[in-house]
Amino acid sequence: MINAAIIGLGWWGRNIVQCVQGKSTKLRFVHGVSKEIDAALPIAEANGFILSDDLDKALADKRVEAVVLATPHSLHTDQIVRIAKAGKPVFCEKPLALKRADAERSVAACSQAGVLLGLGTNKRFWPSMAELRRIAASGALGRLMMIEGHYSNENSGLHFSAWRDSPSESPGGGMTGTGIHLLDAFVSLAGPVAEVNARLVTQRKGHDPRDAISTTFTFASGLPGYFGAVRASPVYWRVHLFGDEGSAEALGEIQVVLRSRGGKTEVRDFPKVDSLLAELDAFADAATGRAPYPIKPQEMVDVVAAFEAIIRSMETGKPVPV
């Protein structure tokens, strides 16, 4: 059992605590850090960990063996560097960074310190996405021809924080909330991105935004692709991989539709899992040497590199190489 500190106890930090504390047999929280002590105190008391207002206090706690970050995006890189220098594995919520250089800095700091860097992209742990990666790797689809996807949800209106409305913290409309998950899925299936062409259409800003993202891709392999994301349409997830022998489509968390030549269609349904618990357990397993971590550092950098290019393409209205 790893004793961990969680830094940031806003909406998402609380989600992590509720999914992990007392449920994981591999990781538990013994220390929490929040700038809003009074607001965070009830969750700390309910989950049996102490509370402080600074990362350094958590790092000085001799019980803390690892750190989980659920903080604003712009803080991630400096916090990861500090944690790595303290010799502790760190799990960072997505996005790892908003710029490729910062992602590379985080990866390098953890590599130099010999500590694990984990990343909070819980859709990787959905049964549908695990099956989609398995099918892609098996060669059952033949030569891959295209990838497409969509992810929309209502979280931006339901769980608003002022920093999430800041262009410097959350650029590109819903890119940091939904688009980044699709980017991670695309990179895990198709490899690094070579060029993007993105458009953001905003109909309403502020507390409950309305905007839509459309992005086309050319991957380093030559594979084309595109995805869309809408704030705040009801939750919908789809990643569809097309080959010349068939296609496989992940729909939501637990379903994959496999279409083969001759009009054959197979629907595969899987038991639902708690993906937040699964990703933190995978982090704990890797930190203790029980299993390799499923997300490679280079993939983390590749996702942020594509993210940065998408934001630049939205700003310029032109295709941008990665």
C-alpha positions in Angstrom: 0.0 0.0 0.0 1.4 3.4 -1.1 0.8 6.4 1.1 0.1 9.3 -1.2 -0.6 13.0 -1.0 -3.2 14.6 -3.2 -2.6 18.2 -4.3 -5.8 20.0 -5.2 -9.2 19.2 -3.8 -11.5 20.9 -6.2 -14.2 19.0 -8.1 -11.8 16.6 -9.8 -9.5 16.1 -6.8 -12.6 15.1 -4.7 -13.6 12.6 -7.4 -10.2 11.0 -7.2 -10.4 10.7 -3.4 -13.9 9.3 -3.5 -13.0 6.7 -6.1 -9.7 5.6 -4.4 -9.9 6.1 -0.6 -10.9 2.9 1.2 -11.5 1.2 -2.2 -8.0 0.7 -3.5 -5.8 -2.0 -1.9 -2.7 -0.4 -3.5 -2.9 3.4 -2.7 -4.4 5.6 0.0 -4.2 9.3 0.7 -2.6 10.4 4.0 -2.2 14.1 3.2 -4.1 16.6 1.2 -3.2 20.1 0.0 -5.7 22.9 -0.8 -5.6 26.6 -0.9 -9.2 26.6 0.4 -8.7 24.8 3.7 -12.2 25.4 5.1 -13.9 24.1 1.9 -11.6 21.0 1.8 -11.7 20.2 5.5 -14.9 18.1 5.4 -13.5 15.7 2.7 -10.2 15.4 4.5 -11.9 14.5 7.8 -14.3 12.1 6.1 -11.4 10.3 4.4 -8.9 10.3 7.3 -6.1 12.4 6.0 -4.5 15.6 7.2 -4.7 18.8 5.4 -2.2 21.6 4.6 -2.0 24.5 2.3 1.4 24.0 0.5 3.0 21.3 -1.6 6.3 21.6 0.4 4.4 20.6 3.5 3.2 17.4 1.9 6.7 16.6 0.6 8.1 17.1 4.1 5.6 14.6 5.5 7.7 11.5 6.0 4.6 9.2 5.4 4.1 10.5 1.9 5.6 8.1 -0.7 3.9 9.4 -3.8 2.0 12.5 -5.0 -1.1 12.9 -7.1 -1.7 16.3 -8.8 -5.2 17.6 -9.4 -4.2 21.3 -9.8 -4.6 23.9 -12.6 -2.8 23.0 -15.8 -0.2 25.8 -15.7 1.1 24.6 -12.3 1.8 21.0 -13.4 5.4 21.4 -14.7 6.9 23.2 -11.8 5.1 21.0 -9.3 6.3 17.8 -11.1 9.9 19.1 -11.1 9.7 19.8 -7.3 8.2 16.4 -6.6 10.8 14.6 -8.8 13.6 16.4 -7.0 12.1 15.1 -3.7 12.4 11.6 -5.1 8.7 10.7 -5.1 6.7 9.2 -8.0 4.1 11.6 -9.3 0.7 11.2 -10.9 -0.5 14.2 -12.8 -4.0 14.9 -14.1 -4.4 15.7 -17.8 -3.2 17.7 -19.6 0.3 17.1 -18.5 1.2 20.5 -19.9 0.0 23.0 -22.4 3.3 23.3 -24.2 5.6 20.6 -25.6 8.6 22.1 -23.9 7.0 21.8 -20.5 5.9 18.2 -21.1 9.5 17.4 -22.1 10.8 19.2 -19.0 8.5 17.1 -16.7 9.4 13.8 -18.4 13.2 14.7 -18.2 12.9 15.7 -14.5 11.3 12.3 -13.6 13.7 10.4 -15.7 16.8 12.1 -14.2 15.4 11.5 -10.7 14.5 7.9 -11.4 10.9 8.3 -10.4 7.7 7.3 -12.2 5.5 9.9 -14.0 1.9 8.8 -14.3 -0.8 10.6 -16.2 -4.6 10.9 -15.5 -6.1 9.9 -18.8 -8.7 7.5 -17.4 -10.4 6.8 -20.8 -7.3 4.6 -21.5 -8.7 2.2 -18.8 -12.2 2.0 -20.3 -12.9 -1.6 -21.4 -14.0 -0.3 -24.8 -10.7 1.4 -25.4 -8.6 -1.5 -24.1 -10.4 -3.8 -26.6 -10.0 -1.3 -29.4 -6.2 -1.2 -28.9 -6.2 -5.0 -28.7 -8.0 -5.3 -32.0 -5.8 -2.7 -33.7 -2.6 -4.5 -32.6 -4.0 -7.9 -33.7 -4.0 -6.9 -37.4 -7.6 -8.0 -37.7 -8.6 -4.7 -39.5 -5.9 -5.1 -42.2 -4.1 -2.0 -43.4 -5.3 1.0 -41.3 -6.9 3.7 -43.4 -8.5 6.3 -41.1 -9.3 7.1 -37.5 -12.1 9.3 -36.3 -13.7 10.3 -33.0 -16.0 12.4 -30.9 -16.2 13.3 -27.2 -18.8 15.7 -25.7 -20.1 16.1 -22.2 -21.8 18.6 -19.9 -19.1 19.0 -17.3 -18.1 22.5 -18.2 -21.4 23.8 -17.1 -22.0 21.5 -14.2 -18.5 21.9 -12.6 -17.3 25.4 -13.3 -14.2 27.0 -11.8 -12.9 30.4 -12.7 -9.5 29.2 -13.8 -11.1 26.8 -16.3 -12.5 29.8 -18.1 -9.1 31.4 -18.5 -7.5 31.2 -22.0 -4.1 30.9 -20.4 -5.2 27.9 -18.3 -7.7 26.2 -20.6 -7.1 27.3 -24.2 -9.1 25.9 -27.2 -12.6 25.7 -25.8 -13.1 22.2 -24.6 -9.7 20.9 -25.6 -8.4 20.5 -22.0 -11.6 18.8 -20.9 -12.6 16.5 -23.7 -10.3 17.0 -26.7 -7.2 15.9 -24.8 -8.8 12.5 -24.1 -9.4 12.0 -27.8 -5.8 13.1 -28.5 -4.5 10.5 -26.1 -6.7 7.8 -27.7 -5.5 8.8 -31.2 -1.8 8.7 -30.2 -2.2 5.4 -28.4 -3.8 3.9 -31.6 -2.1 5.7 -34.5 1.2 7.1 -33.1 2.6 10.6 -33.2 0.8 13.4 -35.1 2.6 15.2 -38.0 0.1 18.0 -38.8 -3.2 19.3 -37.6 -5.9 21.7 -38.9 -8.3 22.8 -36.2 -11.3 25.1 -35.8 -13.0 26.4 -32.7 -16.5 27.9 -33.0 -17.7 29.7 -29.8 -21.4 30.6 -29.3 -21.2 31.4 -25.6 -18.4 32.0 -23.2 -18.3 32.1 -19.4 -19.9 30.0 -16.7 -21.8 27.5 -19.0 -20.0 27.7 -22.3 -21.2 26.6 -25.8 -18.5 25.8 -28.3 -17.5 23.2 -30.8 -14.1 21.9 -32.0 -13.3 20.2 -35.3 -9.8 19.0 -36.1 -8.3 17.0 -38.9 -5.0 15.1 -38.5 -2.2 13.7 -40.5 -0.2 11.2 -38.5 3.6 10.6 -38.9 2.6 7.2 -40.4 0.5 8.9 -43.1 -2.8 7.9 -41.6 -5.5 10.6 -41.8 -8.0 11.3 -39.1 -10.4 13.8 -37.5 -12.4 14.4 -34.4 -15.0 16.7 -32.9 -16.0 17.9 -29.4 -18.9 19.9 -28.2 -19.5 21.8 -25.0 -22.0 21.2 -23.5 -23.9 18.4 -25.4 -24.9 15.3 -23.4 -22.1 12.9 -22.9 -21.0 10.9 -26.0 -17.8 9.0 -26.8 -16.8 7.4 -30.0 -13.4 6.3 -31.5 -13.6 4.5 -34.8 -10.7 2.9 -36.5 -11.0 1.9 -40.2 -9.0 -0.7 -42.0 -9.3 -2.3 -45.5 -10.4 -5.6 -43.9 -12.8 -4.1 -41.3 -13.5 -1.4 -38.7 -13.7 -1.3 -35.0 -15.7 1.3 -33.1 -15.5 2.0 -29.4 -18.9 3.5 -28.2 -18.9 4.8 -24.6 -17.1 3.0 -21.9 -18.1 -0.6 -22.5 -19.1 -1.3 -26.1 -17.1 -2.1 -29.2 -18.7 -2.7 -32.6 -16.6 -4.8 -35.0 -17.6 -4.7 -38.7 -16.0 -7.2 -41.1 -16.1 -7.9 -44.8 -19.3 -9.4 -46.1 -21.6 -7.3 -43.9 -20.7 -9.1 -40.7 -21.3 -7.0 -37.5 -20.4 -8.1 -34.0 -21.3 -6.1 -30.9 -19.0 -6.7 -27.9 -20.1 -5.5 -24.4 -17.9 -5.6 -21.4 -18.4 -5.1 -17.7 -18.0 -1.5 -16.5 -14.9 -0.7 -14.4 -14.1 2.3 -12.2 -11.5 3.9 -14.5 -10.2 6.4 -11.9 -9.5 3.5 -9.5 -8.0 1.5 -12.3 -5.6 4.3 -13.4 -4.4 5.0 -9.8 -3.9 1.2 -9.1 -1.9 1.0 -12.4 0.2 3.9 -11.1 0.8 2.2 -7.7 1.7 -1.1 -9.4 4.3 0.6 -11.6 5.7 2.7 -8.7 6.2 -0.5 -6.7 7.6 -2.5 -9.6 4.7 -4.9 -9.9 3.9 -4.0 -13.5 5.1 -1.7 -16.3 3.2 1.6 -16.6 0.9 1.5 -19.6 1.5 5.0 -20.9 5.0 5.7 -22.3 6.7 9.1 -21.5 7.1 9.7 -25.3 3.3 9.2 -25.8 2.7 11.9 -23.1 5.0 14.3 -25.0 3.4 13.4 -28.3 -0.1 14.2 -27.0 1.0 17.6 -25.7 2.9 18.4 -28.9 -0.3 17.8 -30.9 -2.4 19.8 -28.4 -0.1 22.8 -28.7 -0.3 22.6 -32.5 -4.1 22.4 -32.4 -4.3 25.6 -30.3 -2.0 27.4 -32.7 -4.1 26.2 -35.7 -7.2 27.5 -34.0 -5.5 30.9 -33.5 -4.1 31.2 -37.0 -6.8 29.4 -39.0 -4.2 27.4 -40.8 -2.7 23.9 -40.7 0.1 23.6 -38.3 2.9 21.0 -38.3 3.7 19.2 -35.1 
